[in-house]
């Protein structure tokens, strides 16, 4: 199925509008990083997480207040409901024995809600040192993936394509992180950066790269076929020729991710949200960022000559 079989949109001619739009999103992301920062999960800052199930719904604010009286630090409490049971995620920091903290949480909830019958179903404990190691490993994995991608594009195409691909990936990751920074604490689900979200970002990098390589491959093919055309015309022809594939692939993927976001439950909602934003931005960047950067670098080289 080809929905844009004979399209001839002026993507390259409108690249400056794309630069402005991307610049606004990047600037907004950086400003949000400076003001709001990012909400790190216990994977990257250390702490304990307890999954507590109860027989009745409880006000999160009241639970947080009750637990603040028995724990050594103010906990983070979030609620969810699954299969008729009421659950809460309780996150806290401290050096106390984890069994002592478990008992304090159970006793604190029972004291405030006598008929709630709280049961801790799962615990998760990450030391501060291990959290730093995880954070370092996550940073290295993303930087390493970008370096490998640059070398791959360099070998398969040329260095300008590598710069365009890596720039587009940086663009996608920073803007997606910016969305997390802007909306943290404002949506009805967690936007904490944990190992699951890092996996989502690596998925975004791979998906965006796939879109970009398809366009680059068509550019290389058309450069040999249409030697009399200008390079910007070849780029525009290549983007239009792959537009049907891009829209259909991205659309079907976003549909599946949207279903996961709606029906996947509280645990997967942040992961699905990252994919929704990242895949959308990645589809845009393969058209308005990666290829235009290749053109700008080629034009700059021609001007110097």
C-alpha positions in Angstrom: 0.0 0.0 0.0 1.4 3.4 -1.0 -0.5 6.4 0.3 2.0 9.0 -1.1 3.0 7.3 -4.3 3.4 10.4 -6.4 4.0 13.0 -3.7 6.2 16.0 -4.3 6.3 17.9 -1.1 9.0 20.5 -0.7 10.6 19.2 2.4 14.1 20.4 1.6 12.8 23.8 0.5 11.1 24.2 3.9 14.1 22.9 5.9 14.6 26.3 7.6 11.1 26.1 9.1 12.2 22.7 10.4 15.3 24.2 11.9 13.2 26.8 13.7 10.8 24.3 15.0 13.6 21.9 16.2 15.4 24.8 17.7 12.4 25.9 19.7 11.9 22.3 21.0 15.6 21.9 21.9 15.7 25.3 23.7 12.5 24.4 25.6 14.0 21.1 26.6 17.3 22.7 27.8 15.4 25.3 29.8 13.2 22.6 31.4 16.4 20.6 32.3 17.8 23.7 34.0 14.5 24.5 35.9 12.9 21.1 36.5 15.6 18.6 36.0 14.8 15.0 35.5 13.0 12.7 37.9 15.5 9.8 38.5 14.2 6.5 39.7 15.8 4.5 42.4 17.8 2.7 39.7 19.9 5.8 39.4 19.8 7.5 42.8 19.5 4.5 45.1 16.7 3.7 47.6 13.9 1.2 48.2 10.7 0.5 46.4 7.8 -1.4 47.9 4.7 -2.7 46.1 1.9 -2.7 48.6 -1.5 -4.1 48.0 -4.6 -3.3 50.1 -8.2 -4.4 50.3 -9.5 -0.8 50.0 -8.7 2.4 48.1 -6.7 4.9 50.1 -5.9 8.6 49.6 -2.3 8.9 48.5 -1.8 12.1 50.5 -3.1 10.5 53.7 -0.8 7.5 53.2 2.2 9.7 52.5 1.5 11.7 55.7 1.1 8.5 57.8 4.3 7.0 56.5 6.2 10.2 57.0 5.6 9.9 60.7 7.1 6.4 60.9 9.9 6.5 58.3 13.1 8.4 58.5 12.4 10.3 55.3 9.4 11.5 53.4 8.4 8.7 51.0 7.0 8.9 47.5 3.6 7.2 47.2 1.7 6.4 44.0 -1.5 4.4 43.7 -2.8 2.0 41.0 -5.6 -0.5 40.7 -5.3 -4.0 39.1 -7.7 -6.9 39.0 -9.8 -5.7 41.9 -6.9 -5.1 44.3 -5.7 -1.6 45.3 -2.0 -1.1 45.1 0.6 1.5 45.9 4.2 2.1 45.0 6.1 3.4 48.0 9.6 4.7 47.3 11.9 5.8 50.1 15.6 6.4 50.8 17.6 5.5 53.9 20.2 3.1 55.4 17.9 1.2 57.7 17.5 -2.6 57.5 15.0 -3.3 54.7 13.0 -5.6 56.9 12.6 -2.8 59.5 11.4 -0.5 56.8 8.9 -3.1 55.6 7.4 -3.4 59.1 7.3 0.4 59.5 5.3 0.7 56.3 2.8 -2.1 57.2 2.4 -0.7 60.7 2.0 2.9 59.5 -0.7 2.0 57.0 -2.5 -0.2 59.5 -2.5 2.6 62.1 -4.0 5.1 59.6 -6.3 2.6 57.8 -7.2 -0.3 60.2 -9.3 -2.2 57.7 -7.0 -1.9 54.8 -5.1 -5.3 55.3 -1.8 -4.1 53.7 0.5 -6.7 52.2 3.9 -6.0 50.6 4.1 -8.0 47.4 7.5 -7.0 46.2 10.5 -5.0 47.3 13.3 -3.5 45.3 16.5 -2.3 47.0 19.3 -0.4 45.2 22.4 0.9 47.0 23.8 4.4 46.2 27.0 2.9 44.8 25.1 0.4 42.5 22.9 3.3 41.4 25.9 5.3 40.3 27.3 2.3 38.4 23.9 1.9 36.6 23.8 5.6 35.8 27.4 5.4 34.4 26.5 2.3 32.4 23.4 4.0 30.9 25.4 7.0 29.8 28.1 4.8 28.3 25.5 2.6 26.5 23.9 5.6 24.8 27.2 7.3 23.9 28.6 4.0 22.7 25.6 3.3 20.5 25.9 6.8 18.9 29.6 6.2 18.1 28.9 2.8 16.6 26.1 4.3 14.5 28.4 7.0 13.3 31.1 4.5 12.2 28.5 2.3 10.6 27.1 5.2 8.5 30.6 6.4 7.8 31.5 3.0 6.3 28.2 2.5 4.4 27.9 6.1 3.1 30.2 8.9 4.0 31.0 11.1 7.0 28.4 13.8 6.2 25.6 11.1 6.4 27.1 10.0 9.7 27.0 13.5 11.1 23.4 13.9 9.9 22.3 10.6 11.5 24.0 11.2 14.8 22.7 14.8 15.0 19.1 13.5 14.4 19.5 11.0 17.1 20.8 13.6 19.6 17.8 15.7 18.5 15.4 12.9 19.2 16.8 11.9 22.6 17.1 15.4 24.0 13.6 16.4 22.9 12.1 13.2 24.4 13.9 13.8 27.6 12.7 17.4 27.5 9.1 16.2 27.3 9.7 14.0 30.4 11.2 17.0 32.2 8.3 19.3 31.3 5.5 16.9 32.2 7.0 15.1 35.2 4.5 15.1 38.1 1.8 16.5 35.8 0.5 13.3 34.3 -1.3 10.4 36.0 1.7 8.1 35.7 5.4 8.0 36.5 7.9 9.6 34.3 10.9 8.6 36.3 14.1 7.7 34.4 14.9 4.1 35.2 16.3 1.1 33.4 13.1 0.5 31.5 13.1 4.1 30.2 16.7 3.7 29.1 15.6 0.7 27.1 12.9 2.8 25.5 15.5 5.4 24.5 17.7 2.8 22.9 14.7 1.5 21.1 14.0 5.1 19.9 17.6 5.4 18.7 17.3 2.2 16.7 14.0 3.1 15.2 15.0 6.6 14.2 18.2 5.3 12.7 16.3 2.7 10.6 14.1 5.5 9.1 17.1 7.7 8.4 19.1 4.9 6.7 16.2 4.1 4.4 16.2 7.7 3.2 20.0 7.8 3.0 20.0 4.6 0.9 17.6 6.2 -1.5 19.7 9.3 -1.7 22.7 7.3 -2.7 20.7 5.4 -5.3 19.2 8.5 -6.9 22.6 10.3 -6.9 23.8 7.8 -9.5 20.5 7.8 -11.4 19.7 11.5 -11.7 23.2 13.0 -12.3 21.8 16.1 -14.0 19.6 17.1 -11.0 20.7 19.4 -8.2 21.6 17.7 -5.0 18.8 19.3 -3.0 16.3 18.1 -5.7 17.7 14.5 -5.3 17.3 14.7 -1.5 13.7 16.0 -1.8 12.9 13.2 -4.4 14.4 10.6 -2.0 12.4 11.8 1.0 9.1 11.8 -1.1 9.8 8.4 -2.5 10.2 6.9 0.9 7.4 8.9 2.5 4.8 6.2 2.1 7.0 3.6 3.8 7.8 6.1 6.6 4.2 7.0 7.3 2.9 3.5 7.2 5.7 2.0 9.3 5.6 4.8 11.9 1.8 4.8 11.9 1.4 1.1 12.6 4.1 1.2 15.2 2.5 4.1 17.0 -0.8 2.4 16.9 0.6 -0.7 18.7 2.5 1.5 21.2 -0.7 3.5 21.8 -2.6 0.3 22.7 0.3 -0.6 25.0 0.0 2.8 26.6 -3.7 2.6 27.2 -4.0 -1.1 28.2 -0.5 -2.0 29.4 -1.0 -0.9 33.0 0.8 1.5 35.3 4.2 -0.2 35.1 4.5 0.0 31.3 2.9 3.4 30.8 6.1 5.5 31.1 7.9 3.1 28.7 5.0 3.4 26.1 4.9 7.2 26.5 8.6 7.4 25.8 8.1 5.4 22.6 5.1 7.4 21.5 7.0 10.7 21.8 10.4 9.3 20.6 9.0 7.5 17.5 7.0 10.6 16.5 10.0 12.9 16.9 12.3 10.3 15.2 10.0 10.2 12.1 10.1 14.0 11.9 13.9 14.2 12.3 14.6 11.6 9.5 12.8 14.1 7.2 13.6 17.6 8.5 16.9 17.1 10.4 19.1 14.2 9.1 18.9 14.9 5.3 19.0 18.7 5.5 22.2 18.5 7.6 23.8 16.4 4.9 22.8 19.1 2.3 24.2 21.9 4.5 27.5 20.1 5.0 27.8 19.4 1.2 26.9 23.0 0.3 29.5 24.3 2.8 32.2 22.1 1.3 31.2 23.3 -2.2 31.4 27.0 -1.1 34.9 26.5 0.3 36.1 24.9 -2.9 
